[in-house]
Amino acid sequence: MPVFGLGWLLLAWIAFAVGLSVWQLRRPSGSREVTSYLPVFVVVAAVITFLLPTLVEIEPSGKMLGLPIRGYGVMLMLATISGVALAAYRAWQVGLDPEVIYSLAVVMFLAGIIGARLFYVIEYWQQEFSPAHTGNPWATFWAILNMPKGGLVVYGSVLFGVPAGFLFCRRRGLPVLAIGDIIAPSMVWGQALGRVGCFLNGCCFGGVCLTHDYALSFPAESPPYVYQENYGWRSGIWLGAEGHQVVADYVAPQGPAKDAGMKAGDAIVSINGAKVDSLSEARRRLAASGEVMEVETADGRVLRWHSAGGPPRSVPIHPTQLYAAIDAGLLAMVLWFFFPYRRHDGEVFALLITLHPLSRIWLEMIRVDEPKYPLTISQWISIGILVCGVLLWIFVERQPRRKLVTD
C-alpha cells in the first residue's frame, strides 16, 4: 500500500481528524470548533491524495526516491507552528481561551496561503506558470499547486488573511483590535522564519554586491544564478559601467575567463567581433553568445575562451532574504515587548502596519527579482498599508482606554 495518494498517510490523517473531532465534541463549544476545522481536514486530505504523489521524485532509471523535504516548506511549517504557539501563549496570558487563537489561525492560514500563492502566480505568470512556459495547461495546474518549491508573496497573505481574520472575529463577537494586538507579533515572527526559507530556496534575492564581505553567492540553477545568466554570467564575467565604458566588474574566481587573462576592471570595446557602446547592449550580446567567447579590451588585448557549463556559483549578491528575516525578527520583539504598554486596543497592530512597510520599501530597493514601474508592486502596497497604519493610529487613539482583560 503506498504512503501517499490513497495510502497510509491518508488513513492516518482520517484517523487523526476523527479523533480530534470526537475529543472536541465533548466540549460545550465543540461542534463550532469542529465546523471550523472541517476546511482544514478536507484541504489536507486533498493535498495527500492528489498533490503529494506528483511531488515524489523518480530517477531516470525508474527508481522512486521519495518525497523531497525542501527547506522552504520546512521553514513555512515552523513559522506556522511557532507563530500560532506564540499567539496562543499571549492569549492565555490575558485570560483568553487559546482555542480561539487555534480556530483563528486555521482561517487566516488557509486564506493567507491562498492569497500568497495567488499573488505570486499572477506576478510571475509569464515567467513560470503560463502554458507557453510549462508546455500544457495540466502542467501549469500542477506548477501552481507545487508550493513546497517556493513561491509565496507575503503581501498576498496579508491581503487575504487579515480580512479573513476580521470576519472571523466579527462572527464570533470578539474585539477585533484586541485580537489584532495578540496576533501581531506572531504574524511578523512567522515572516522572519519564512524569509529564512526564502534564503534556502534562493528566491527574493538582492542585487550584485562586490563591496561587502557578507555578500553571498548561490549555486548554479538557483534563482539568482538563472537571473544573472540573462545578463551573460554564463560567460564567467559580470559587466558593469564606469562612465561611458563597459567594464568587467567581476570575473569568476576559477574558470576559463580568468585563465584567458580577463581581470576585474578591464574595459571592453567589443564582444565576438561586435562593438559595444552601452552596458545593456554588451550584456545582451554576452548572454546571446555561444560557448566560444572573444572579447577585445580597451588596451588592445583579444581574449578567447570556451564558456561551456558556466561558473559553478553566481556573482556575490545582497542576501536580502536574511536582511528581511533579521528585520522581521527584531520587529516581532518590539511588538511583543510593547504589548504591556499599549494604552488602547489596536496600538500593537497599528505599530506593525506602520513600521513594517517602511522597512519593506527599503528592502525592495535592494532586491532585483521584481520589476519596477518605477516602484515594485510590493512597494506600492507598502505605501497603501502605511497610509492604513496612519489612519488606524488616528482611529485607535480616539477610542476609550480599553483592554481585552484587566491588567
Secondary structure, 3 states (H helix, E strand, C coil): CCCCCCCHHHHHHHHHHHHHHHHHHCCCCHHHHHHHHHHHHHHHHHHHHHHHHHHCEECCCCCEEECCCCHHHHHHHHHHHHHHHHHHHHHHHCCCCHHHHHHHHHHHHHHHHHHHHHHHHHHCHHHHHCHHHHCCHHHHHHHHHCHHHCCCCHHHHHHHHHHHHHHHHHHHCCCHHHHHHHHHHHHHHHHHHHHHHHHHHCCCCECECCCCCCCECCECCCHHHHHHHCCCHHHCEEEEEECCEEEEEEECCCCHHHHCCCCCCCEEEEECCEECCCHHHHHHHHHHCCCEEEEEECCCCEEEEECCCCCCECCCECCHHHHHHHHHHHHHHHHHHHHHHCCCCCHHHHHHHHHHHHHHHHHHHHECCCCCCCCCHHHHHHHHHHHHHHHHHHHHHCCCCCCCCCC
